[in-house]
Amino acid sequence: MLGSLAKYLRFMGYDTYYVKNNVKDDEILEICKKENRILITRDYELSKKCDNSIYIDDIKLEKQIKFLINKLNLNFDNALSRCSLCNTELIKIDKENVKNLVPVNVYNNIDEFYYCTNCKKVYWFGSHTKNIIKRLEEIKNDC
C-alpha cells in the first residue's frame, strides 16, 4: 500500500518496517505494539485500531512525504544509512572488498562503498543517490 513511501523513509534514514500484503491486521497491530512503532497506513479502519497510527489519505508520494515531514518533524540527518530493500543499517566497506561486486567503471571512479550485511547489496554515492537527495531536498524545501 505504501511501499514507495517506506523506501523513501529508509532513504531518509528511518527504521521502517514494511508489511507485505499477506499479513493480517492483528499481526500488524501486534508488531507495532511489540516494537513500539508508528503505524502509517492508507487503511482508515486499521488506523483506528492503533493508538499510535497515522492515516495517509493522499496517493501521491511527494505529498505523503511532505505530510510526514511536517507531522513527525522528520529530517535527513541519517540519509542513505539504511538498505532501501530490507531496512538494515549499512556499514562502510573497504573498496577492495567490492571489486567483484560492482561494475568496473563504478569501482574505478568511486572510493566509498557501503554494504548491507542482510541482503548483501553494495551501495555507493553515484548519480542515483544524488538524484534521491535532490528529490528529498526539493520536497523538504516545499514543505
Backbone torsions as a table, in degrees:
resi	resn	phi	psi	omega
1	MET	NA	-43.2	-178.9
2	LEU	-128.1	40.0	-176.9
3	GLY	-61.0	-41.6	178.9
4	SER	-66.7	-39.8	177.1
5	LEU	-63.0	-42.9	178.3
6	ALA	-59.0	-43.6	179.2
7	LYS	-62.3	-42.2	-180.0
8	TYR	-69.8	-34.3	174.5
9	LEU	-63.2	-37.3	175.2
10	ARG	-66.8	-42.1	175.8
11	PHE	-55.9	-37.2	-179.2
12	MET	-75.5	-9.5	176.6
13	GLY	99.4	11.6	-177.5
14	TYR	-94.8	136.4	175.9
15	ASP	-63.8	108.0	-172.0
16	THR	-127.3	111.0	177.4
17	TYR	-89.6	121.4	-179.6
18	TYR	-108.6	125.6	-177.5
19	VAL	-95.4	128.5	177.0
20	LYS	-73.0	165.3	-174.4
21	ASN	-61.5	-24.4	-174.0
22	ASN	-86.3	9.8	179.8
23	VAL	-95.7	133.8	-178.0
24	LYS	-77.5	153.7	-178.7
25	ASP	-53.5	-43.5	-179.4
26	ASP	-60.8	-36.7	178.0
27	GLU	-67.7	-40.6	178.2
28	ILE	-61.7	-46.4	-179.6
29	LEU	-62.7	-37.8	178.9
30	GLU	-66.3	-41.6	177.7
31	ILE	-61.0	-46.3	-179.8
32	CYS	-59.9	-44.2	-178.7
33	LYS	-67.8	-48.9	-176.3
34	LYS	-63.9	-38.7	-176.1
35	GLU	-101.2	7.3	179.8
36	ASN	51.9	52.4	-178.2
37	ARG	-103.9	154.8	171.5
38	ILE	-86.8	128.7	176.0
39	LEU	-86.4	119.7	175.7
40	ILE	-112.9	120.8	-172.2
41	THR	-148.7	157.7	171.7
42	ARG	-100.2	1.0	178.8
43	ASP	-91.6	102.8	-175.2
44	TYR	-59.7	-45.1	-178.5
45	GLU	-62.5	-41.3	178.3
46	LEU	-64.7	-40.3	-179.3
47	SER	-61.2	-30.8	-179.4
48	LYS	-75.0	-16.5	-179.6
49	LYS	-87.1	-6.8	-175.5
50	CYS	-122.1	126.9	179.9
51	ASP	-66.5	-28.8	-176.1
52	ASN	-112.9	66.2	-176.2
53	SER	-129.5	157.0	174.4
54	ILE	-129.1	123.2	178.0
55	TYR	-91.1	128.0	178.3
56	ILE	-108.1	118.1	-179.3
57	ASP	-100.8	-17.1	-178.3
58	ASP	-82.1	145.4	179.4
59	ILE	-96.5	-10.6	-178.5
60	LYS	-86.6	126.6	-176.0
61	LEU	-55.8	-47.5	-177.9
62	GLU	-59.0	-40.9	179.6
63	LYS	-69.4	-35.3	176.4
64	GLN	-63.4	-44.9	180.0
65	ILE	-63.7	-46.7	178.6
66	LYS	-58.1	-44.4	179.8
67	PHE	-57.7	-46.7	-178.5
68	LEU	-71.5	-36.0	176.0
69	ILE	-57.4	-46.7	-178.9
70	ASN	-72.0	-42.9	-176.0
71	LYS	-68.8	-41.0	-174.4
72	LEU	-108.5	3.9	-179.0
73	ASN	55.1	49.7	-177.6
74	LEU	-75.8	151.9	176.7
75	ASN	-134.8	-178.0	-178.6
76	PHE	-116.7	26.2	-176.1
77	ASP	-58.9	-30.6	-178.8
78	ASN	-116.0	29.5	-177.1
79	ALA	-55.0	141.2	176.4
80	LEU	60.5	33.7	179.0
81	SER	-103.2	-2.0	-178.8
82	ARG	-126.1	152.4	174.2
83	CYS	-68.2	127.4	-178.9
84	SER	-71.4	-17.9	-179.3
85	LEU	-88.9	-44.1	-172.1
86	CYS	-122.2	-4.7	174.5
87	ASN	83.4	-0.5	-179.2
88	THR	-70.3	142.9	175.7
89	GLU	-66.8	135.3	-179.4
90	LEU	-81.4	149.3	175.2
91	ILE	-117.7	148.1	175.9
92	LYS	-71.6	139.2	-178.3
93	ILE	-129.6	143.2	179.3
94	ASP	-62.9	140.3	-178.1
95	LYS	-53.5	-42.1	-179.1
96	GLU	-58.2	-30.2	-177.5
97	ASN	-76.1	-9.0	-179.2
98	VAL	-113.2	6.4	-174.4
99	LYS	-50.7	-42.7	-178.3
100	ASN	-96.1	7.0	-177.3
101	LEU	-107.8	-11.2	-178.3
102	VAL	-127.1	159.6	176.8
103	PRO	-58.9	149.6	-177.0
104	VAL	-56.5	-44.2	-178.6
105	ASN	-65.3	-33.3	176.4
106	VAL	-68.1	-47.0	179.7
107	TYR	-58.5	-40.5	-177.7
108	ASN	-73.6	-24.0	-172.9
109	ASN	-110.9	-11.4	-177.4
110	ILE	-117.6	140.0	-179.1
111	ASP	-108.2	-20.8	-174.8
112	GLU	-115.8	127.3	-178.2
113	PHE	-130.0	152.2	178.2
114	TYR	-128.9	152.4	-170.3
115	TYR	-136.1	139.1	173.7
116	CYS	-95.9	116.8	-178.1
117	THR	-72.3	-15.8	-179.4
118	ASN	-86.6	-57.1	-175.7
119	CYS	-101.6	0.9	173.5
120	LYS	67.6	21.7	178.4
121	LYS	-83.1	141.2	177.6
122	VAL	-103.2	136.7	179.5
123	TYR	-122.0	151.9	174.2
124	TRP	-151.7	162.2	179.9
125	PHE	-87.7	97.4	177.4
126	GLY	-123.4	-159.6	-176.8
127	SER	-63.9	-35.2	-179.8
128	HIS	-63.1	-46.7	-179.7
129	THR	-69.5	-35.1	175.7
130	LYS	-62.3	-39.5	178.3
131	ASN	-66.9	-37.2	177.6
132	ILE	-63.9	-48.5	179.5
133	ILE	-61.2	-43.5	179.2
134	LYS	-60.4	-44.9	179.6
135	ARG	-62.6	-44.0	179.2
136	LEU	-63.7	-41.6	178.6
137	GLU	-63.9	-40.2	177.5
138	GLU	-62.7	-42.1	178.6
139	ILE	-64.4	-45.5	-180.0
140	LYS	-61.4	-42.5	-179.0
141	ASN	-67.9	-21.2	-179.8
142	ASP	-90.4	-1.8	-178.9
143	CYS	-76.0	NA	NA
